[in-house]
């Protein structure tokens, strides 16, 4: 199943608390505060994986959490930082804040990483608060909470060439003929309901990625047919290739078809 949009909740790790501790050693007078700092909470990081083609994994993992930092320790020892959580997604994935629509990650390069939710800062131990007026502070700082919010993870197919056109004009047939992809082919509208991607190899040894995009109709930009759901995939194509039924077998004018699709 091709999944190109998922809503998930991300929660970075909370920072560890600083602690209150005092130095108690034989022959050490006035040992003073000795509490260590808490560790930083783990981040939630998204990474672009060239081997992935769908957001299916996220469909079943709607809650993504990183581990919190450990509390500080005695002897001014720093608590361990929380482990980051790395989420692998396909190339072309955009992560947006669900409430504001702000883009927090746009992953277009192989193995590109982006922190989506930052872990909380660890709290300071009581030795930080020693002063000439307070030589034995009995308080420490709590760790800061990690960022938490709902986000929309959206895949926009990355391809060198995208095939666009009305339904049933031969886009899937063309992809099947020039690549090793085997998309569903039928004589009814909207046979292709999800983008199909194939690699085309040229005689001189070069290759490029060709995407067969679902058919568009007049008014797609206003949401008709498959509308916005698949127009977004065209944004990532370096070249748009119009596929037109020159025979006009369904009573359409090929030139008019080109104008309509170009407008959409």
C-alpha positions as a Python dict, from the first residue, in 0.01 Angstrom:
ca = {
    (1, 'X'): (0, 0, 0),
    (2, 'X'): (123, 348, -90),
    (3, 'X'): (90, 587, 206),
    (4, 'X'): (190, 949, 141),
    (5, 'X'): (51, 1137, 443),
    (6, 'X'): (44, 1051, 813),
    (7, 'X'): (-26, 1248, 1131),
    (8, 'X'): (204, 1156, 1420),
    (9, 'X'): (285, 1284, 1767),
    (10, 'X'): (653, 1351, 1842),
    (11, 'X'): (790, 1384, 2194),
    (12, 'X'): (1154, 1467, 2263),
    (13, 'X'): (1311, 1354, 2590),
    (14, 'X'): (1290, 1567, 2902),
    (15, 'X'): (1611, 1696, 3052),
    (16, 'X'): (1733, 1527, 3371),
    (17, 'X'): (1711, 1712, 3701),
    (18, 'X'): (2012, 1857, 3878),
    (19, 'X'): (2054, 1724, 4231),
    (20, 'X'): (2128, 1859, 4575),
    (21, 'X'): (2435, 1695, 4728),
    (22, 'X'): (2716, 1795, 4960),
    (23, 'X'): (3072, 1679, 4988),
    (24, 'X'): (3119, 1462, 5296),
    (25, 'X'): (3476, 1337, 5313),
    (26, 'X'): (3707, 1285, 5604),
    (27, 'X'): (3962, 1563, 5647),
    (28, 'X'): (3775, 1788, 5397),
    (29, 'X'): (3636, 2078, 5594),
    (30, 'X'): (3344, 2277, 5459),
    (31, 'X'): (3305, 2040, 5163),
    (32, 'X'): (3029, 2246, 5014),
    (33, 'X'): (2774, 2167, 4740),
    (34, 'X'): (2860, 1872, 4519),
    (35, 'X'): (2544, 1796, 4313),
    (36, 'X'): (2582, 1725, 3941),
    (37, 'X'): (2384, 1842, 3638),
    (38, 'X'): (2108, 1645, 3467),
    (39, 'X'): (2160, 1507, 3117),
    (40, 'X'): (2003, 1653, 2803),
    (41, 'X'): (1692, 1481, 2668),
    (42, 'X'): (1712, 1294, 2339),
    (43, 'X'): (1603, 1456, 2011),
    (44, 'X'): (1355, 1318, 1757),
    (45, 'X'): (1540, 1314, 1424),
    (46, 'X'): (1401, 1236, 1078),
    (47, 'X'): (1640, 1085, 821),
    (48, 'X'): (1587, 1044, 446),
    (49, 'X'): (1634, 680, 341),
    (50, 'X'): (1675, 626, -37),
    (51, 'X'): (1550, 266, 2),
    (52, 'X'): (1205, 368, 128),
    (53, 'X'): (914, 457, -101),
    (54, 'X'): (618, 496, 136),
    (55, 'X'): (524, 619, 484),
    (56, 'X'): (364, 284, 570),
    (57, 'X'): (583, 234, 880),
    (58, 'X'): (456, 557, 1038),
    (59, 'X'): (97, 453, 983),
    (60, 'X'): (138, 200, 1262),
    (61, 'X'): (368, 408, 1484),
    (62, 'X'): (178, 729, 1553),
    (63, 'X'): (365, 811, 1877),
    (64, 'X'): (739, 881, 1846),
    (65, 'X'): (936, 937, 2168),
    (66, 'X'): (1299, 996, 2258),
    (67, 'X'): (1445, 895, 2593),
    (68, 'X'): (1486, 1147, 2876),
    (69, 'X'): (1820, 1252, 3022),
    (70, 'X'): (1931, 1101, 3352),
    (71, 'X'): (1936, 1302, 3673),
    (72, 'X'): (2266, 1442, 3795),
    (73, 'X'): (2483, 1245, 4035),
    (74, 'X'): (2695, 1317, 4338),
    (75, 'X'): (3052, 1440, 4309),
    (76, 'X'): (2945, 1686, 4040),
    (77, 'X'): (2891, 1402, 3794),
    (78, 'X'): (2679, 1478, 3492),
    (79, 'X'): (2377, 1258, 3422),
    (80, 'X'): (2380, 1068, 3092),
    (81, 'X'): (2217, 1234, 2792),
    (82, 'X'): (1904, 1069, 2653),
    (83, 'X'): (1930, 868, 2332),
    (84, 'X'): (1802, 1028, 2012),
    (85, 'X'): (1522, 857, 1820),
    (86, 'X'): (1586, 842, 1445),
    (87, 'X'): (1286, 802, 1214),
    (88, 'X'): (1364, 691, 859),
    (89, 'X'): (1141, 826, 583),
    (90, 'X'): (1154, 831, 200),
    (91, 'X'): (1328, 1101, 0),
    (92, 'X'): (1099, 1396, -63),
    (93, 'X'): (935, 1386, 281),
    (94, 'X'): (814, 1708, 440),
    (95, 'X'): (735, 1736, 811),
    (96, 'X'): (494, 2014, 908),
    (97, 'X'): (365, 2138, 1243),
    (98, 'X'): (1, 2024, 1254),
    (99, 'X'): (-126, 2341, 1425),
    (100, 'X'): (60, 2610, 1231),
    (101, 'X'): (152, 2436, 904),
    (102, 'X'): (513, 2547, 953),
    (103, 'X'): (762, 2321, 776),
    (104, 'X'): (1012, 2184, 1028),
    (105, 'X'): (1192, 1942, 794),
    (106, 'X'): (1224, 1904, 417),
    (107, 'X'): (1431, 1596, 332),
    (108, 'X'): (1544, 1592, -30),
    (109, 'X'): (1900, 1452, -8),
    (110, 'X'): (1998, 1088, 64),
    (111, 'X'): (2064, 1034, 437),
    (112, 'X'): (1986, 1397, 515),
    (113, 'X'): (1895, 1440, 883),
    (114, 'X'): (1684, 1704, 1053),
    (115, 'X'): (1596, 1750, 1420),
    (116, 'X'): (1217, 1776, 1439),
    (117, 'X'): (1175, 1792, 1818),
    (118, 'X'): (1456, 1910, 2046),
    (119, 'X'): (1525, 1743, 2377),
    (120, 'X'): (1502, 1942, 2700),
    (121, 'X'): (1812, 2093, 2865),
    (122, 'X'): (1932, 1924, 3180),
    (123, 'X'): (1893, 2106, 3512),
    (124, 'X'): (2195, 2241, 3702),
    (125, 'X'): (2313, 2082, 4024),
    (126, 'X'): (2339, 2281, 4346),
    (127, 'X'): (2714, 2342, 4311),
    (128, 'X'): (2631, 2601, 4041),
    (129, 'X'): (2446, 2813, 4293),
    (130, 'X'): (2719, 2853, 4552),
    (131, 'X'): (2804, 3213, 4628),
    (132, 'X'): (2970, 3420, 4898),
    (133, 'X'): (2630, 3483, 5051),
    (134, 'X'): (2503, 3126, 5015),
    (135, 'X'): (2782, 2875, 5059),
    (136, 'X'): (2552, 2576, 5098),
    (137, 'X'): (2258, 2605, 4855),
    (138, 'X'): (1993, 2343, 4920),
    (139, 'X'): (1826, 2368, 4583),
    (140, 'X'): (1895, 2255, 4228),
    (141, 'X'): (1736, 2311, 3889),
    (142, 'X'): (1479, 2082, 3726),
    (143, 'X'): (1535, 1968, 3370),
    (144, 'X'): (1340, 2136, 3091),
    (145, 'X'): (1067, 1939, 2913),
    (146, 'X'): (1136, 1816, 2560),
    (147, 'X'): (933, 1952, 2271),
    (148, 'X'): (605, 1772, 2201),
    (149, 'X'): (355, 1837, 1923),
    (150, 'X'): (152, 1675, 1646),
    (151, 'X'): (300, 1692, 1300),
    (152, 'X'): (193, 1604, 948),
    (153, 'X'): (443, 1387, 762),
    (154, 'X'): (387, 1422, 389),
    (155, 'X'): (563, 1246, 103),
    (156, 'X'): (608, 1421, -230),
    (157, 'X'): (759, 1185, -484),
    (158, 'X'): (1106, 1283, -606),
    (159, 'X'): (1161, 1203, -973),
    (160, 'X'): (1362, 1336, -1267),
    (161, 'X'): (1061, 1309, -1500),
    (162, 'X'): (691, 1301, -1412),
    (163, 'X'): (425, 1177, -1653),
    (164, 'X'): (106, 1383, -1638),
    (165, 'X'): (-212, 1375, -1840),
    (166, 'X'): (-579, 1284, -1839),
    (167, 'X'): (-682, 940, -1710),
    (168, 'X'): (-643, 650, -1956),
    (169, 'X'): (-410, 824, -2203),
    (170, 'X'): (-130, 567, -2170),
    (171, 'X'): (98, 695, -1892),
    (172, 'X'): (125, 356, -1722),
    (173, 'X'): (173, 183, -2056),
    (174, 'X'): (457, 421, -2138),
    (175, 'X'): (626, 360, -1801),
    (176, 'X'): (590, -16, -1847),
    (177, 'X'): (747, 6, -2194),
    (178, 'X'): (1056, 210, -2104),
    (179, 'X'): (1140, 79, -1756),
    (180, 'X'): (1124, -235, -1549),
    (181, 'X'): (831, -106, -1347),
    (182, 'X'): (507, -298, -1392),
    (183, 'X'): (220, -65, -1303),
    (184, 'X'): (-143, -171, -1321),
    (185, 'X'): (-280, -105, -1669),
    (186, 'X'): (-651, -99, -1756),
    (187, 'X'): (-901, 59, -1993),
    (188, 'X'): (-1088, 249, -1722),
    (189, 'X'): (-1024, 593, -1562),
    (190, 'X'): (-798, 629, -1257),
    (191, 'X'): (-631, 290, -1295),
    (192, 'X'): (-332, 454, -1126),
    (193, 'X'): (-428, 570, -777),
    (194, 'X'): (-75, 604, -640),
    (195, 'X'): (246, 722, -810),
    (196, 'X'): (450, 447, -976),
    (197, 'X'): (825, 497, -1011),
    (198, 'X'): (1063, 326, -1252),
    (199, 'X'): (1429, 364, -1350),
    (200, 'X'): (1495, 424, -1719),
    (201, 'X'): (1837, 324, -1852),
    (202, 'X'): (1974, 487, -2166),
    (203, 'X'): (2204, 327, -2424),
    (204, 'X'): (2502, 532, -2308),
    (205, 'X'): (2478, 388, -1956),
    (206, 'X'): (2302, 676, -1786),
    (207, 'X'): (1976, 641, -1598),
    (208, 'X'): (1697, 857, -1458),
    (209, 'X'): (1385, 817, -1247),
    (210, 'X'): (1048, 829, -1425),
    (211, 'X'): (724, 865, -1226),
    (212, 'X'): (376, 777, -1351),
    (213, 'X'): (141, 1013, -1168),
    (214, 'X'): (-235, 956, -1130),
    (215, 'X'): (-454, 1107, -1400),
    (216, 'X'): (-574, 1463, -1367),
    (217, 'X'): (-897, 1620, -1485),
    (218, 'X'): (-1019, 1974, -1539),
    (219, 'X'): (-1067, 2136, -1198),
    (220, 'X'): (-805, 1919, -1023),
    (221, 'X'): (-644, 2228, -875),
    (222, 'X'): (-978, 2298, -702),
    (223, 'X'): (-988, 1945, -565),
    (224, 'X'): (-1187, 1760, -834),
    (225, 'X'): (-1101, 1400, -912),
    (226, 'X'): (-787, 1306, -720),
    (227, 'X'): (-706, 1676, -709),
    (228, 'X'): (-469, 1812, -446),
    (229, 'X'): (-395, 1463, -320),
    (230, 'X'): (-167, 1398, -616),
    (231, 'X'): (-92, 1740, -768),
    (232, 'X'): (157, 1780, -481),
    (233, 'X'): (372, 1500, -625),
    (234, 'X'): (432, 1699, -944),
    (235, 'X'): (611, 1973, -745),
    (236, 'X'): (917, 1751, -696),
    (237, 'X'): (962, 1649, -1062),
    (238, 'X'): (1250, 1817, -1244),
    (239, 'X'): (1077, 1773, -1583),
    (240, 'X'): (705, 1733, -1657),
    (241, 'X'): (622, 1516, -1957),
    (242, 'X'): (269, 1554, -2096),
    (243, 'X'): (114, 1234, -2227),
    (244, 'X'): (-165, 1309, -2475),
    (245, 'X'): (-406, 1079, -2661),
    (246, 'X'): (-348, 1203, -3013),
    (247, 'X'): (-621, 973, -3149),
    (248, 'X'): (-892, 1154, -2956),
    (249, 'X'): (-1071, 822, -2909),
    (250, 'X'): (-1296, 956, -2634),
    (251, 'X'): (-1399, 1263, -2831),
    (252, 'X'): (-1142, 1497, -2673),
    (253, 'X'): (-926, 1748, -2858),
    (254, 'X'): (-553, 1668, -2793),
    (255, 'X'): (-455, 2036, -2805),
    (256, 'X'): (-732, 2129, -2562),
    (257, 'X'): (-624, 1842, -2334),
    (258, 'X'): (-272, 1985, -2321),
    (259, 'X'): (-399, 2334, -2234),
    (260, 'X'): (-627, 2205, -1958),
    (261, 'X'): (-359, 1992, -1789),
    (262, 'X'): (-105, 2274, -1817),
    (263, 'X'): (-349, 2511, -1646),
    (264, 'X'): (-408, 2268, -1361),
}
